[in-house]
Amino acid sequence: MAYDTILVDRRDDGVVTVTMNRPDRLNALNDRMVEELRDAFTGFARSMPRVLVLTGAGRGFCAGADLLASTFEGEGDRGETVAASMKARFNPMVEALHAVPCPKIAAVNGVAAGGGASLALLCDLVVAARSASFIQVFGPKLGLVPDLGGTWVLPRLVGRQRARGLALLGDRIDAETAAQWGLIWQAVADDALAATVAGLADRLKAGPTRAFHQIGIELDAALDNDLPAQLERERQAQRKLAGTADFAEALKAFADKRPPRFENR
C-alpha cells in the first residue's frame, strides 16, 4: 500500500519508524491517516520488526482527530456517524498498534493532544522533547470522553486522581511534569530527542523481542488480576518463553560469560 499521510522507514537492523505526516494540520488524524496507520501496524505483525518508533512530522506529534474531516460534518445523527467511524477505523487502528509484537517507542516532538496523546501513551516507552506537551481536550473543549484508549491508559499510568484531573480540566501538561508523574518515561532536551530515541531503539533491538512483547501483555493483564491469576499467567508465559532458542542462547551466554545474541527465535 502506498501511503499519503504517513512515512515508513524500515532499517535493515529491524528498527521501523512511522512518522505521521500531515504537519500543516499538526498531524491530526483523518480517515486516510487512520487507515494507513492501521495498515502499517497490521503489517508489522507479519514482518516482525525488532522495534517500532512512532513520531510526528513538523512541530507536533499529533493533535488528535481532525475535527474538520468529513466524519464530523453534516446534519444527520453525528453521534452515530462518529461511533461508526470509531468502530470501523479508529478502534481497529488502536488495537493494531497495541498488538504490534515488538517494543514501541513514542518520540513526542511537540503537542500530543486528545487521541494523539492516547496513541503516544499506548506505546511501551514515551520520550518527549521538553517543549512537548500533553493535553486531554475531550471533556472541557469538546464535551466528549477520552478515546483511542485514553480512559484505559490514563488511570493505569497516573492513578485515579490525576487521570480525572487531566480528563476533567484539560490542562496542558509539559513534558517535565509528565515525566515526574509517570505519564511518560523521559523528557529530554529538544535537540537530544532523536539521539535518545535512537539509543533506546538500539538497546531494545538487541534484546529478546518475543519476550519483550510478552512482558507488555503480562503487565497490562496484571492490573485486572488477583495474585493467583497473575502467577498462573506468569507460569504459562515462562512455559512458552523457556522453550525458545533465545532462552537457550541466554543460558549459554551466561555460562560463557558473554552478552547473549538474541535472534527472536
C-alpha positions in Angstrom: 0.0 0.0 0.0 1.3 3.4 -1.0 0.9 5.9 1.9 -0.1 9.5 1.5 -0.2 10.6 5.2 2.5 8.6 6.9 6.1 7.8 6.2 7.5 4.3 7.0 11.3 3.9 7.3 12.4 0.3 7.6 16.1 -0.2 8.7 18.0 -3.3 8.0 18.6 -3.8 11.7 14.9 -4.2 12.4 14.0 -0.7 13.6 10.9 0.7 11.9 10.0 4.4 12.2 6.4 5.5 11.4 6.0 9.3 11.0 2.6 10.8 10.9 3.0 13.3 8.1 0.3 16.0 8.0 2.4 18.7 9.5 0.1 21.5 8.3 -2.6 20.0 10.5 -0.3 19.1 13.4 -0.7 15.5 12.1 -4.3 15.4 13.0 -6.0 12.1 12.3 -8.3 12.0 9.3 -9.8 8.8 7.9 -7.0 8.3 5.4 -4.2 8.6 8.1 -6.1 6.2 10.4 -6.5 3.6 7.6 -2.8 3.9 6.7 -1.7 3.6 10.3 -3.8 0.5 10.7 -2.4 -1.0 7.6 1.2 -0.3 8.6 0.7 -1.6 12.2 -1.1 -4.7 10.9 1.7 -5.4 8.5 4.2 -5.4 11.3 2.6 -8.4 12.8 3.8 -10.3 9.7 7.2 -8.5 9.1 8.2 -8.7 12.8 10.3 -5.6 13.4 12.5 -5.5 16.4 11.5 -2.0 17.5 8.7 0.4 16.3 9.2 4.2 16.7 6.2 6.4 16.3 6.6 10.1 15.8 5.2 13.1 14.0 6.4 15.4 11.3 6.9 19.1 11.8 6.3 20.9 15.1 3.6 18.5 16.5 3.3 14.8 17.4 -0.4 14.5 16.8 -3.3 16.9 17.5 -5.9 14.1 17.8 -8.8 13.6 15.4 -9.1 16.1 12.6 -12.3 18.0 13.5 -12.5 19.4 10.0 -12.8 16.0 8.5 -15.9 14.6 6.9 -16.7 12.4 9.9 -17.8 15.5 11.9 -19.7 17.2 9.1 -23.3 17.0 8.1 -26.7 17.5 9.7 -27.6 13.8 10.4 -27.0 11.9 13.6 -23.5 12.9 14.3 -23.2 10.6 17.3 -24.0 7.6 15.1 -21.6 8.8 12.5 -18.7 9.2 14.9 -19.4 5.9 16.7 -19.5 4.1 13.3 -16.2 5.7 12.3 -14.6 4.6 15.6 -15.8 1.0 15.2 -14.7 0.8 11.5 -11.5 2.8 11.6 -10.1 4.4 14.8 -10.5 1.5 17.2 -9.1 -1.2 14.9 -6.1 1.1 14.3 -5.5 1.4 18.1 -5.8 -2.3 18.5 -3.4 -2.9 15.7 -0.9 -0.6 17.3 -1.3 -2.3 20.7 -0.8 -5.7 19.1 2.5 -4.9 17.2 4.7 -7.7 18.5 7.8 -5.6 19.5 8.7 -2.8 21.8 7.1 0.5 20.8 8.6 3.9 21.4 6.7 7.2 21.0 9.1 10.1 20.2 6.9 13.1 21.1 8.4 16.1 19.3 5.6 18.5 20.0 2.0 18.7 21.2 0.2 15.4 21.7 -3.5 16.3 22.2 -6.6 14.2 22.6 -6.4 11.0 20.6 -2.8 11.9 19.7 -1.9 11.7 23.4 -3.6 8.4 23.6 -1.6 7.0 20.7 1.7 8.1 22.4 0.7 6.7 25.8 -0.2 3.3 24.4 3.4 2.8 23.4 5.8 1.0 25.7 8.1 3.9 26.2 7.3 7.6 25.7 10.2 10.0 25.3 9.3 13.7 24.8 11.1 16.8 23.9 11.0 19.3 26.8 9.0 21.7 24.6 6.3 19.0 24.0 3.1 18.8 25.9 0.1 16.5 26.6 -3.5 17.7 26.6 -6.7 15.8 27.2 -9.0 18.1 25.2 -12.0 15.8 25.1 -14.1 16.9 28.1 -13.6 20.6 28.6 -13.1 21.5 25.0 -15.4 19.0 23.1 -17.9 17.5 25.6 -16.6 14.0 24.9 -14.7 11.3 26.8 -11.1 10.4 26.2 -10.9 7.8 23.4 -8.4 5.8 21.4 -7.7 4.0 24.6 -7.4 7.2 26.7 -9.8 6.0 29.5 -7.9 2.7 29.7 -4.3 4.0 29.7 -4.6 7.2 31.9 -5.5 5.6 35.2 -3.0 2.8 34.6 -0.2 5.4 34.2 -1.0 8.1 36.8 -3.8 6.8 39.1 -7.4 7.8 39.7 -7.0 11.4 40.8 -4.5 12.6 38.2 -6.4 10.7 35.4 -9.6 12.5 36.4 -7.8 15.8 36.8 -6.3 15.5 33.3 -9.6 14.5 31.7 -11.9 16.9 33.6 -9.7 20.1 33.5 -7.9 19.6 30.2 -4.8 21.3 31.4 -1.7 21.3 29.2 1.0 19.1 30.9 4.5 19.9 29.9 7.0 17.0 29.3 8.9 17.5 32.5 5.7 17.3 34.6 4.6 14.3 32.5 7.8 12.5 33.4 7.6 13.4 37.1 4.0 12.0 37.2 5.0 8.8 35.4 2.8 9.6 32.4 5.9 9.2 30.2 9.3 7.6 30.5 11.6 10.6 29.9 11.7 14.3 29.0 14.9 15.4 27.2 16.2 18.5 25.6 14.7 19.1 22.2 17.9 18.6 20.3 18.5 15.3 22.2 15.2 13.7 21.3 16.4 11.9 18.2 19.6 10.6 19.7 17.8 9.5 22.9 15.2 7.5 21.0 17.8 6.0 18.7 19.8 4.9 21.7 16.8 3.2 23.3 15.9 1.6 19.9 19.5 0.2 19.7 19.2 -1.3 23.2 15.8 -2.8 22.5 16.6 -4.2 19.1 19.4 -6.3 20.6 17.0 -7.9 23.1 14.6 -10.8 23.0 11.8 -9.3 21.0 9.3 -12.1 21.8 9.9 -11.8 25.5 9.6 -8.0 25.4 6.2 -8.3 23.7 5.1 -10.9 26.3 6.2 -8.6 29.1 3.8 -5.9 27.9 1.0 -8.4 27.6 1.5 -9.6 31.2 1.9 -6.1 32.7 -1.3 -5.0 31.0 -3.2 -8.0 32.3 -1.8 -7.7 35.9 -3.9 -4.7 36.8 -7.1 -6.7 36.3 -6.0 -9.9 38.0 -5.6 -11.1 41.6 -2.2 -12.6 42.6 -3.0 -16.3 42.0 -4.4 -15.5 38.5 -1.3 -13.4 37.6 1.0 -16.1 39.0 -0.7 -18.6 36.6 -0.2 -16.2 33.7 3.5 -15.9 34.6 3.8 -19.6 34.7 2.2 -20.0 31.3 4.4 -17.2 29.8 7.5 -18.9 31.2 6.4 -22.2 29.7 6.3 -20.6 26.3 9.5 -18.5 26.5 11.7 -21.0 28.3 11.3 -23.3 25.3 12.7 -20.7 22.8 16.1 -20.6 21.2 16.5 -17.2 22.7 16.4 -18.6 26.2 18.8 -21.4 25.3 21.1 -18.7 24.0 20.8 -16.7 27.2 21.8 -19.8 29.3 24.8 -20.4 27.0 25.8 -16.8 27.1 25.6 -16.8 30.9 27.8 -19.9 31.1 30.3 -18.3 28.6 30.3 -15.0 30.5 29.4 -13.0 27.4 26.3 -10.9 26.3 23.6 -13.0 24.7 22.9 -12.7 21.0 19.1 -12.9 20.6 17.6 -13.7 17.3 13.9 -13.6 18.2 13.5 -17.4 17.9 
